[in-house]
C-alpha cells in the first residue's frame, strides 16, 4: 500500500475510454472513470482542479500531438495517460511506432507532475481481443517497462477478470458501462494509495444465458447501430471524434465545468 498523497489537480489524457463513453448521464453526455475520480479527489482537497483532454476515436499520434503538450503545460499534480489501444485494434498497425509515441508522451509528461498513471487497458473477452492479443501484450509489456523507467504507476485493468465480463460492456461492445467505469475509478483510487471503498476486482453474480432469439436480436441491433457505422467511418477515413473538443479543456474545479 502506498502512502496516501494529497492531490490538488488532475489532468486526464487519452481517447474514448478516458472521455467516459458509455457512462451515460441523463442529459446525454458522458461521465466516466476520470470524472468520477476527480469528484472523489475534490472531496479530499478544497480548491481541487481538473481537466479532461480526452476525445473519442483518437489514435496515439493524435493524443501525442493534440493533448500531451497542453497537459504538460498545466503542471497538475496527477496526470493519467491511456492510449494506443485504438491503434492496435486496427487491421494494420506498427506497434513499435505506437510504443515510440507513447514513450515520447511519457517523457514529456512525467517531469511535469507529481504522479503519472498509465494503464493496461481493459478489453472485452472474445474473438476480437484474442485476434489482437499479441499486439496488446506487446503494448502492455512496453507500458510496464516505461512505467519502471519513469516512476509511473500502472493500473492493470486487462488482468482483471471482471472487466472482461460482457456485462461490464455497453451495447456497442467497445466501451464500459457505468459500473465498469466505477470499477476503474476504484482501481486508480487504490493504486494511488487511497483507502479502498470496495473490491473493484470482485466477480459479478453468475450470468443467466439469454435465449437464442434474444442473442440474435442483440447481434442484429449491434450490427445496425454500431458495427456498420464504425465500418463506414473506417472506409471514409473519419473518426467519431472529428471536430469534437475536449469536454473539460481547462483546469477548473469539477463543479465549475
NUFIGU-267893 format. One record per residue: x, z, y of N, C-alpha, C in turn; residue in one letter; residue number from 1. Coordinates in nm, 2 decimals. Layout:
N
X	Z	Y	X	Z	Y	X	Z	Y	a	NUM
...
***
This chain:
257
0.08	0.00	-0.12	0.00	0.00	0.00	0.09	0.00	0.12	x	1
0.06	-0.09	0.21	0.13	-0.10	0.34	0.09	0.01	0.43	x	2
0.18	0.05	0.52	0.14	0.15	0.63	0.04	0.08	0.73	x	3
-0.07	0.14	0.75	-0.17	0.07	0.85	-0.11	0.05	0.98	x	4
-0.13	-0.07	1.04	-0.08	-0.11	1.17	-0.20	-0.14	1.26	x	5
-0.19	-0.11	1.39	-0.29	-0.14	1.48	-0.27	-0.28	1.54	x	6
-0.37	-0.36	1.53	-0.36	-0.50	1.58	-0.45	-0.51	1.70	x	7
-0.39	-0.56	1.81	-0.47	-0.58	1.94	-0.52	-0.72	1.96	x	8
-0.47	-0.81	1.88	-0.51	-0.95	1.90	-0.48	-1.03	1.77	x	9
-0.56	-1.14	1.75	-0.56	-1.21	1.62	-0.59	-1.36	1.65	x	10
-0.51	-1.45	1.60	-0.54	-1.59	1.61	-0.54	-1.65	1.47	x	11
-0.65	-1.73	1.44	-0.66	-1.79	1.31	-0.64	-1.94	1.33	x	12
-0.56	-2.00	1.24	-0.52	-2.14	1.24	-0.56	-2.20	1.11	x	13
-0.62	-2.32	1.11	-0.65	-2.39	0.98	-0.76	-2.49	0.99	x	14
-0.83	-2.50	0.88	-0.94	-2.60	0.86	-1.07	-2.54	0.84	x	15
-1.16	-2.61	0.76	-1.30	-2.56	0.75	-1.31	-2.42	0.69	x	16
-1.21	-2.39	0.60	-1.21	-2.26	0.53	-1.20	-2.15	0.64	x	17
-1.11	-2.17	0.74	-1.10	-2.07	0.84	-1.20	-2.08	0.95	x	18
-1.25	-2.20	0.97	-1.36	-2.21	1.07	-1.48	-2.13	1.02	x	19
-1.50	-2.12	0.89	-1.61	-2.04	0.84	-1.72	-2.11	0.76	x	20
-1.71	-2.24	0.73	-1.81	-2.31	0.65	-1.80	-2.25	0.51	x	21
-1.91	-2.22	0.45	-2.05	-2.24	0.48	-2.12	-2.10	0.50	x	22
-2.06	-2.01	0.58	-2.12	-1.88	0.60	-2.21	-1.90	0.72	x	23
-2.33	-1.94	0.69	-2.42	-1.99	0.80	-2.49	-1.88	0.87	x	24
-2.50	-1.89	1.00	-2.57	-1.79	1.09	-2.71	-1.85	1.12	x	25
-2.81	-1.77	1.16	-2.94	-1.81	1.19	-2.95	-1.93	1.30	x	26
-2.85	-1.93	1.39	-2.85	-2.04	1.49	-2.79	-2.17	1.45	x	27
-2.75	-2.17	1.32	-2.69	-2.30	1.26	-2.54	-2.30	1.28	x	28
-2.47	-2.21	1.34	-2.33	-2.20	1.35	-2.27	-2.13	1.23	x	29
-2.14	-2.13	1.21	-2.08	-2.06	1.10	-2.00	-1.93	1.15	x	30
-2.00	-1.83	1.06	-1.93	-1.71	1.09	-1.79	-1.72	1.02	x	31
-1.79	-1.68	0.89	-1.67	-1.70	0.81	-1.58	-1.57	0.81	x	32
-1.48	-1.58	0.72	-1.40	-1.46	0.70	-1.32	-1.42	0.82	x	33
-1.27	-1.52	0.90	-1.18	-1.48	1.01	-1.27	-1.41	1.12	x	34
-1.39	-1.46	1.15	-1.48	-1.39	1.24	-1.51	-1.25	1.19	x	35
-1.54	-1.24	1.06	-1.57	-1.11	1.01	-1.45	-1.01	1.02	x	36
-1.33	-1.06	0.99	-1.21	-0.98	1.01	-1.19	-0.94	1.15	x	37
-1.21	-1.03	1.25	-1.20	-0.99	1.39	-1.29	-0.89	1.43	x	38
-1.42	-0.89	1.38	-1.52	-0.79	1.41	-1.47	-0.66	1.36	x	39
-1.42	-0.65	1.24	-1.38	-0.52	1.19	-1.25	-0.47	1.26	x	40
-1.16	-0.56	1.29	-1.04	-0.51	1.37	-1.08	-0.46	1.51	x	41
-1.18	-0.53	1.57	-1.22	-0.49	1.70	-1.28	-0.34	1.70	x	42
-1.34	-0.30	1.59	-1.39	-0.17	1.59	-1.28	-0.06	1.59	x	43
-1.16	-0.10	1.55	-1.05	-0.01	1.55	-0.97	0.00	1.68	x	44
-0.98	-0.10	1.76	-0.89	-0.11	1.88	-0.97	-0.16	2.00	x	45
-1.00	-0.08	2.10	-1.06	-0.12	2.22	-0.98	-0.23	2.29	x	46
-1.05	-0.33	2.34	-0.98	-0.44	2.41	-0.92	-0.54	2.31	x	47
-0.96	-0.54	2.19	-0.91	-0.63	2.09	-0.95	-0.77	2.13	x	48
-0.87	-0.87	2.11	-0.89	-1.01	2.14	-0.87	-1.10	2.02	x	49
-0.95	-1.21	2.02	-0.95	-1.30	1.90	-0.97	-1.45	1.94	x	50
-0.90	-1.54	1.88	-0.92	-1.68	1.89	-0.92	-1.74	1.75	x	51
-1.00	-1.84	1.73	-1.01	-1.92	1.61	-1.00	-2.06	1.64	x	52
-0.88	-2.12	1.61	-0.85	-2.26	1.65	-0.88	-2.36	1.53	x	53
-0.93	-2.31	1.42	-0.95	-2.39	1.30	-1.07	-2.49	1.33	x	54
-1.05	-2.61	1.27	-1.15	-2.71	1.28	-1.17	-2.78	1.14	x	55
-1.29	-2.79	1.10	-1.32	-2.85	0.97	-1.25	-2.99	0.95	x	56
-1.21	-3.02	0.82	-1.16	-3.15	0.79	-1.02	-3.18	0.83	x	57
-0.95	-3.08	0.89	-0.82	-3.11	0.94	-0.71	-3.11	0.83	x	58
-0.62	-3.20	0.83	-0.51	-3.21	0.74	-0.39	-3.13	0.80	x	59
-0.29	-3.10	0.72	-0.18	-3.01	0.77	-0.11	-3.07	0.89	x	60
-0.10	-3.20	0.90	-0.03	-3.26	1.01	-0.11	-3.24	1.14	x	61
-0.24	-3.25	1.13	-0.33	-3.22	1.25	-0.32	-3.08	1.29	x	62
-0.32	-2.99	1.19	-0.31	-2.84	1.22	-0.18	-2.82	1.29	x	63
-0.07	-2.87	1.24	0.06	-2.85	1.30	0.07	-2.91	1.44	x	64
0.01	-3.02	1.46	0.02	-3.09	1.59	-0.08	-3.03	1.70	x	65
-0.20	-2.99	1.65	-0.30	-2.95	1.75	-0.32	-2.80	1.76	x	66
-0.28	-2.72	1.67	-0.31	-2.58	1.67	-0.19	-2.49	1.68	x	67
-0.08	-2.52	1.62	0.03	-2.43	1.60	0.09	-2.39	1.73	x	68
0.13	-2.49	1.81	0.19	-2.45	1.94	0.10	-2.37	2.03	x	69
-0.03	-2.40	2.03	-0.13	-2.33	2.11	-0.14	-2.18	2.06	x	70
-0.14	-2.17	1.92	-0.14	-2.03	1.87	-0.02	-1.95	1.90	x	71
0.10	-2.02	1.89	0.22	-1.95	1.92	0.23	-1.90	2.06	x	72
0.18	-1.99	2.15	0.18	-1.95	2.30	0.09	-1.83	2.33	x	73
-0.01	-1.80	2.24	-0.09	-1.69	2.27	-0.03	-1.55	2.24	x	74
0.08	-1.55	2.16	0.15	-1.43	2.13	0.07	-1.32	2.07	x	75
-0.02	-1.35	1.98	-0.10	-1.25	1.92	-0.03	-1.16	1.82	x	76
-0.07	-1.04	1.80	-0.01	-0.95	1.70	-0.02	-1.01	1.56	x	77
-0.14	-1.06	1.53	-0.17	-1.11	1.40	-0.21	-1.26	1.40	x	78
-0.14	-1.34	1.31	-0.18	-1.48	1.30	-0.20	-1.51	1.15	x	79
-0.31	-1.59	1.13	-0.33	-1.64	0.99	-0.31	-1.79	0.99	x	80
-0.25	-1.85	0.89	-0.23	-1.99	0.88	-0.27	-2.03	0.74	x	81
-0.37	-2.11	0.73	-0.42	-2.16	0.60	-0.44	-2.31	0.61	x	82
-0.36	-2.39	0.54	-0.38	-2.54	0.54	-0.31	-2.61	0.43	x	83
-0.34	-2.73	0.41	-0.27	-2.81	0.31	-0.36	-2.85	0.19	x	84
-0.46	-2.77	0.17	-0.55	-2.79	0.05	-0.63	-2.92	0.07	x	85
-0.67	-2.95	0.19	-0.74	-3.08	0.22	-0.65	-3.20	0.18	x	86
-0.52	-3.18	0.20	-0.42	-3.29	0.17	-0.41	-3.30	0.02	x	87
-0.38	-3.20	-0.05	-0.35	-3.21	-0.19	-0.47	-3.25	-0.28	x	88
-0.59	-3.23	-0.22	-0.71	-3.27	-0.30	-0.75	-3.42	-0.27	x	89
-0.67	-3.49	-0.19	-0.69	-3.63	-0.17	-0.63	-3.71	-0.28	x	90
-0.68	-3.83	-0.31	-0.62	-3.91	-0.43	-0.47	-3.93	-0.42	x	91
-0.42	-3.96	-0.29	-0.28	-3.98	-0.28	-0.23	-3.87	-0.18	x	92
-0.12	-3.81	-0.21	-0.07	-3.70	-0.13	0.08	-3.68	-0.16	x	93
0.16	-3.67	-0.05	0.30	-3.64	-0.06	0.31	-3.49	-0.04	x	94
0.32	-3.42	-0.15	0.31	-3.27	-0.15	0.44	-3.22	-0.08	x	95
0.55	-3.28	-0.09	0.67	-3.24	-0.03	0.66	-3.25	0.13	x	96
0.59	-3.36	0.17	0.57	-3.37	0.32	0.47	-3.26	0.37	x	97
0.37	-3.23	0.29	0.28	-3.12	0.32	0.36	-2.99	0.34	x	98
0.44	-2.96	0.24	0.52	-2.84	0.24	0.62	-2.84	0.36	x	99
0.67	-2.95	0.40	0.76	-2.96	0.52	0.68	-2.93	0.64	x	100
0.56	-2.98	0.66	0.48	-2.95	0.78	0.44	-2.80	0.78	x	101
0.41	-2.75	0.66	0.38	-2.61	0.65	0.49	-2.52	0.69	x	102
0.61	-2.56	0.65	0.73	-2.48	0.68	0.76	-2.48	0.83	x	103
0.75	-2.60	0.89	0.78	-2.61	1.04	0.68	-2.53	1.12	x	104
0.55	-2.52	1.07	0.45	-2.44	1.13	0.48	-2.29	1.12	x	105
0.52	-2.25	1.01	0.56	-2.11	0.99	0.68	-2.07	1.07	x	106
0.78	-2.16	1.08	0.90	-2.14	1.16	0.86	-2.12	1.31	x	107
0.76	-2.19	1.35	0.71	-2.18	1.49	0.63	-2.05	1.51	x	108
0.55	-2.02	1.42	0.46	-1.90	1.44	0.52	-1.77	1.41	x	109
0.60	-1.76	1.31	0.65	-1.62	1.26	0.72	-1.54	1.37	x	110
0.80	-1.61	1.45	0.87	-1.53	1.56	0.78	-1.48	1.67	x	111
0.66	-1.54	1.68	0.57	-1.51	1.79	0.47	-1.40	1.77	x	112
0.46	-1.34	1.65	0.36	-1.25	1.61	0.42	-1.13	1.54	x	113
0.35	-1.02	1.53	0.39	-0.91	1.45	0.38	-0.93	1.30	x	114
0.27	-1.00	1.27	0.24	-1.02	1.13	0.18	-1.16	1.11	x	115
0.24	-1.24	1.03	0.19	-1.37	0.99	0.13	-1.36	0.85	x	116
0.01	-1.41	0.83	-0.05	-1.41	0.69	-0.08	-1.55	0.65	x	117
-0.03	-1.58	0.53	-0.05	-1.71	0.46	-0.14	-1.68	0.34	x	118
-0.20	-1.79	0.28	-0.29	-1.77	0.16	-0.27	-1.87	0.06	x	119
-0.29	-1.83	-0.07	-0.31	-1.92	-0.18	-0.46	-1.94	-0.18	x	120
-0.51	-2.06	-0.13	-0.65	-2.09	-0.11	-0.73	-2.07	-0.23	x	121
-0.86	-2.03	-0.21	-0.95	-2.03	-0.33	-0.99	-2.17	-0.37	x	122
-1.03	-2.19	-0.49	-1.08	-2.32	-0.54	-1.18	-2.29	-0.65	x	123
-1.29	-2.36	-0.64	-1.39	-2.35	-0.75	-1.34	-2.41	-0.88	x	124
-1.35	-2.34	-0.98	-1.30	-2.38	-1.11	-1.39	-2.50	-1.16	x	125
-1.32	-2.60	-1.22	-1.39	-2.71	-1.27	-1.30	-2.83	-1.28	x	126
-1.35	-2.95	-1.31	-1.26	-3.07	-1.34	-1.19	-3.11	-1.22	x	127
-1.24	-3.10	-1.10	-1.17	-3.14	-0.98	-1.04	-3.05	-0.96	x	128
-1.06	-2.92	-0.96	-0.95	-2.83	-0.95	-0.84	-2.86	-1.06	x	129
-0.89	-2.88	-1.18	-0.80	-2.90	-1.29	-0.72	-3.03	-1.27	x	130
-0.78	-3.13	-1.22	-0.71	-3.26	-1.20	-0.60	-3.24	-1.10	x	131
-0.62	-3.16	-1.00	-0.52	-3.15	-0.89	-0.43	-3.02	-0.90	x	132
-0.45	-2.95	-1.02	-0.38	-2.82	-1.04	-0.23	-2.83	-1.02	x	133
-0.16	-2.93	-1.07	-0.01	-2.94	-1.05	0.03	-2.94	-0.90	x	134
-0.05	-3.02	-0.82	-0.02	-3.02	-0.68	-0.05	-2.89	-0.61	x	135
-0.16	-2.83	-0.65	-0.20	-2.70	-0.59	-0.09	-2.59	-0.63	x	136
-0.04	-2.59	-0.75	0.06	-2.50	-0.79	0.19	-2.52	-0.72	x	137
0.22	-2.64	-0.69	0.34	-2.67	-0.62	0.33	-2.62	-0.47	x	138
0.21	-2.64	-0.41	0.19	-2.59	-0.28	0.19	-2.44	-0.27	x	139
0.12	-2.38	-0.37	0.11	-2.23	-0.36	0.25	-2.17	-0.39	x	140
0.33	-2.23	-0.48	0.46	-2.18	-0.51	0.55	-2.19	-0.38	x	141
0.53	-2.29	-0.31	0.60	-2.31	-0.18	0.56	-2.20	-0.08	x	142
0.43	-2.18	-0.07	0.38	-2.07	0.02	0.44	-1.94	-0.01	x	143
0.45	-1.90	-0.14	0.51	-1.78	-0.18	0.66	-1.77	-0.13	x	144
0.73	-1.88	-0.15	0.87	-1.88	-0.11	0.89	-1.87	0.04	x	145
0.80	-1.94	0.11	0.80	-1.95	0.25	0.77	-1.81	0.31	x	146
0.68	-1.74	0.25	0.65	-1.60	0.30	0.77	-1.51	0.28	x	147
0.84	-1.52	0.17	0.95	-1.43	0.15	1.06	-1.46	0.25	x	148
1.08	-1.58	0.29	1.18	-1.62	0.39	1.15	-1.57	0.53	x	149
1.02	-1.56	0.56	0.98	-1.53	0.69	0.90	-1.40	0.71	x	150
0.91	-1.32	0.60	0.84	-1.18	0.60	0.69	-1.19	0.63	x	151
0.63	-1.29	0.58	0.49	-1.31	0.59	0.42	-1.25	0.47	x	152
0.29	-1.22	0.49	0.21	-1.17	0.38	0.14	-1.29	0.31	x	153
0.12	-1.29	0.18	0.04	-1.39	0.11	-0.07	-1.32	0.04	x	154
-0.19	-1.37	0.07	-0.32	-1.32	0.01	-0.35	-1.42	-0.10	x	155
-0.35	-1.38	-0.23	-0.37	-1.47	-0.34	-0.52	-1.48	-0.37	x	156
-0.58	-1.57	-0.31	-0.73	-1.59	-0.34	-0.75	-1.68	-0.46	x	157
-0.66	-1.77	-0.48	-0.67	-1.86	-0.60	-0.66	-1.78	-0.73	x	158
-0.58	-1.68	-0.73	-0.57	-1.60	-0.85	-0.68	-1.50	-0.88	x	159
-0.78	-1.49	-0.79	-0.89	-1.40	-0.81	-1.00	-1.47	-0.88	x	160
-1.03	-1.43	-1.00	-1.13	-1.50	-1.09	-1.26	-1.51	-1.02	x	161
-1.30	-1.40	-0.95	-1.44	-1.40	-0.89	-1.46	-1.52	-0.79	x	162
-1.35	-1.56	-0.72	-1.36	-1.66	-0.62	-1.36	-1.80	-0.69	x	163
-1.34	-1.81	-0.82	-1.36	-1.93	-0.89	-1.50	-1.95	-0.95	x	164
-1.58	-1.84	-0.94	-1.72	-1.84	-0.99	-1.80	-1.94	-0.90	x	165
-1.87	-2.04	-0.97	-1.95	-2.13	-0.89	-2.05	-2.07	-0.80	x	166
-2.10	-1.94	-0.83	-2.20	-1.88	-0.75	-2.14	-1.83	-0.61	x	167
-2.01	-1.83	-0.60	-1.94	-1.80	-0.47	-1.93	-1.92	-0.38	x	168
-1.98	-2.03	-0.43	-1.96	-2.16	-0.35	-2.10	-2.21	-0.31	x	169
-2.10	-2.27	-0.19	-2.22	-2.33	-0.13	-2.26	-2.45	-0.20	x	170
-2.38	-2.51	-0.16	-2.43	-2.63	-0.22	-2.34	-2.75	-0.22	x	171
-2.25	-2.75	-0.11	-2.15	-2.86	-0.10	-2.04	-2.85	-0.20	x	172
-2.03	-2.74	-0.27	-1.92	-2.72	-0.37	-1.78	-2.72	-0.32	x	173
-1.77	-2.71	-0.18	-1.64	-2.72	-0.12	-1.61	-2.59	-0.04	x	174
-1.71	-2.52	0.00	-1.70	-2.40	0.09	-1.76	-2.28	0.03	x	175
-1.71	-2.17	0.07	-1.76	-2.04	0.01	-1.89	-2.00	0.08	x	176
-1.97	-1.92	0.01	-2.09	-1.86	0.06	-2.06	-1.75	0.15	x	177
-2.16	-1.68	0.21	-2.14	-1.56	0.29	-2.07	-1.46	0.21	x	178
-2.11	-1.44	0.08	-2.04	-1.33	0.00	-1.90	-1.37	-0.03	x	179
-1.87	-1.50	-0.05	-1.73	-1.54	-0.07	-1.65	-1.51	0.05	x	180
-1.70	-1.54	0.17	-1.62	-1.51	0.29	-1.60	-1.36	0.31	x	181
-1.70	-1.28	0.28	-1.69	-1.13	0.29	-1.58	-1.09	0.19	x	182
-1.57	-1.14	0.07	-1.46	-1.11	-0.02	-1.33	-1.14	0.04	x	183
-1.32	-1.26	0.10	-1.19	-1.30	0.16	-1.15	-1.20	0.28	x	184
-1.25	-1.16	0.36	-1.23	-1.07	0.46	-1.17	-0.94	0.41	x	185
-1.23	-0.89	0.30	-1.18	-0.76	0.24	-1.04	-0.78	0.18	x	186
-1.01	-0.90	0.13	-0.88	-0.93	0.07	-0.77	-0.92	0.18	x	187
-0.80	-0.98	0.29	-0.70	-0.98	0.40	-0.69	-0.84	0.46	x	188
-0.80	-0.78	0.48	-0.80	-0.64	0.53	-0.71	-0.55	0.45	x	189
-0.73	-0.55	0.32	-0.64	-0.47	0.23	-0.50	-0.51	0.23	x	190
-0.47	-0.64	0.24	-0.33	-0.69	0.24	-0.26	-0.64	0.37	x	191
-0.34	-0.62	0.47	-0.28	-0.56	0.60	-0.26	-0.41	0.59	x	192
-0.29	-0.35	0.48	-0.27	-0.21	0.46	-0.38	-0.12	0.51	x	193
-0.50	-0.18	0.54	-0.61	-0.11	0.59	-0.70	-0.05	0.48	x	194
-0.77	0.06	0.50	-0.84	0.13	0.39	-0.95	0.04	0.33	x	195
-0.95	0.03	0.20	-1.04	-0.05	0.13	-1.19	-0.01	0.15	x	196
-1.28	-0.11	0.17	-1.42	-0.08	0.18	-1.49	-0.11	0.05	x	197
-1.43	-0.20	-0.03	-1.49	-0.24	-0.16	-1.38	-0.31	-0.25	x	198
-1.42	-0.34	-0.37	-1.33	-0.41	-0.46	-1.36	-0.56	-0.45	x	199
-1.28	-0.63	-0.37	-1.31	-0.77	-0.35	-1.29	-0.86	-0.47	x	200
-1.22	-0.81	-0.57	-1.20	-0.88	-0.70	-1.30	-0.86	-0.80	x	201
-1.40	-0.77	-0.78	-1.50	-0.74	-0.88	-1.58	-0.86	-0.92	x	202
-1.60	-0.87	-1.05	-1.68	-0.99	-1.10	-1.83	-0.98	-1.06	x	203
-1.89	-1.09	-1.05	-2.04	-1.09	-1.03	-2.10	-1.06	-1.17	x	204
-2.23	-1.02	-1.16	-2.30	-0.99	-1.29	-2.31	-1.12	-1.37	x	205
-2.33	-1.10	-1.50	-2.33	-1.22	-1.59	-2.43	-1.33	-1.54	x	206
-2.40	-1.45	-1.54	-2.48	-1.56	-1.49	-2.59	-1.59	-1.59	x	207
-2.70	-1.63	-1.54	-2.81	-1.69	-1.62	-2.81	-1.84	-1.60	x	208
-2.78	-1.91	-1.71	-2.76	-2.05	-1.70	-2.89	-2.12	-1.67	x	209
-2.89	-2.21	-1.57	-3.01	-2.28	-1.53	-3.05	-2.38	-1.64	x	210
-3.17	-2.42	-1.64	-3.22	-2.52	-1.73	-3.16	-2.66	-1.70	x	211
-3.18	-2.75	-1.80	-3.12	-2.89	-1.78	-3.18	-2.95	-1.66	x	212
-3.31	-2.95	-1.64	-3.37	-3.01	-1.53	-3.32	-2.96	-1.39	x	213
-3.31	-2.83	-1.38	-3.26	-2.77	-1.26	-3.12	-2.81	-1.23	x	214
-3.03	-2.82	-1.33	-2.89	-2.86	-1.32	-2.89	-3.00	-1.27	x	215
-2.97	-3.09	-1.33	-2.97	-3.23	-1.29	-3.02	-3.25	-1.15	x	216
-3.12	-3.17	-1.11	-3.17	-3.18	-0.98	-3.07	-3.13	-0.88	x	217
-2.99	-3.03	-0.91	-2.89	-2.98	-0.82	-2.78	-3.08	-0.81	x	218
-2.74	-3.15	-0.92	-2.64	-3.25	-0.91	-2.68	-3.37	-0.83	x	219
-2.81	-3.41	-0.84	-2.85	-3.52	-0.76	-2.86	-3.49	-0.61	x	220
-2.90	-3.36	-0.58	-2.90	-3.32	-0.44	-2.76	-3.31	-0.38	x	221
-2.67	-3.26	-0.46	-2.53	-3.26	-0.42	-2.47	-3.40	-0.39	x	222
-2.50	-3.49	-0.48	-2.45	-3.63	-0.46	-2.51	-3.69	-0.34	x	223
-2.64	-3.67	-0.31	-2.71	-3.73	-0.20	-2.67	-3.67	-0.07	x	224
-2.66	-3.54	-0.06	-2.64	-3.47	0.07	-2.49	-3.44	0.10	x	225
-2.41	-3.44	0.00	-2.27	-3.40	0.03	-2.17	-3.51	-0.02	x	226
-2.18	-3.55	-0.15	-2.07	-3.63	-0.21	-2.07	-3.77	-0.14	x	227
-2.19	-3.84	-0.13	-2.19	-3.97	-0.07	-2.15	-3.97	0.07	x	228
-2.19	-3.88	0.16	-2.14	-3.87	0.29	-1.99	-3.85	0.30	x	229
-1.94	-3.77	0.21	-1.79	-3.74	0.20	-1.72	-3.87	0.17	x	230
-1.77	-3.94	0.07	-1.70	-4.07	0.03	-1.71	-4.17	0.15	x	231
-1.82	-4.17	0.22	-1.84	-4.26	0.33	-1.73	-4.23	0.44	x	232
-1.71	-4.11	0.47	-1.61	-4.07	0.57	-1.47	-4.11	0.52	x	233
-1.44	-4.09	0.39	-1.31	-4.13	0.34	-1.29	-4.28	0.36	x	234
-1.39	-4.36	0.32	-1.38	-4.51	0.32	-1.36	-4.56	0.47	x	235
-1.42	-4.49	0.56	-1.41	-4.54	0.70	-1.31	-4.46	0.78	x	236
-1.23	-4.38	0.72	-1.12	-4.31	0.79	-1.17	-4.20	0.89	x	237
-1.29	-4.15	0.87	-1.35	-4.05	0.96	-1.33	-3.91	0.89	x	238
-1.35	-3.81	0.98	-1.34	-3.67	0.93	-1.46	-3.60	0.99	x	239
-1.51	-3.49	0.92	-1.62	-3.41	0.97	-1.58	-3.34	1.10	x	240
-1.45	-3.33	1.12	-1.40	-3.25	1.24	-1.37	-3.34	1.36	x	241
-1.39	-3.47	1.35	-1.35	-3.56	1.46	-1.43	-3.53	1.58	x	242
-1.35	-3.51	1.69	-1.41	-3.47	1.82	-1.47	-3.34	1.83	x	243
-1.45	-3.25	1.73	-1.50	-3.12	1.74	-1.40	-3.02	1.79	x	244
-1.43	-2.94	1.89	-1.33	-2.84	1.94	-1.34	-2.72	1.86	x	245
-1.23	-2.63	1.87	-1.24	-2.50	1.80	-1.35	-2.42	1.85	x	246
-1.41	-2.34	1.77	-1.52	-2.26	1.81	-1.48	-2.14	1.90	x	247
-1.36	-2.09	1.89	-1.31	-1.98	1.97	-1.17	-2.02	2.02	x	248
-1.16	-2.11	2.12	-1.03	-2.16	2.16	-0.95	-2.06	2.25	x	249
-1.01	-1.96	2.30	-0.94	-1.87	2.39	-0.93	-1.73	2.33	x	250
-0.82	-1.66	2.36	-0.80	-1.52	2.31	-0.89	-1.43	2.40	x	251
-1.00	-1.39	2.34	-1.10	-1.31	2.41	-1.16	-1.20	2.32	x	252
-1.22	-1.09	2.37	-1.29	-1.00	2.29	-1.40	-1.08	2.21	x	253
-1.42	-1.05	2.08	-1.51	-1.12	2.00	-1.65	-1.13	2.06	x	254
-1.70	-1.03	2.13	-1.83	-1.04	2.19	-1.84	-1.12	2.31	x	255
-1.73	-1.17	2.37	-1.73	-1.25	2.49	-1.72	-1.40	2.46	x	256
-1.72	-1.44	2.33	-1.70	-1.58	2.30	-1.83	-1.65	2.28	x	257
***
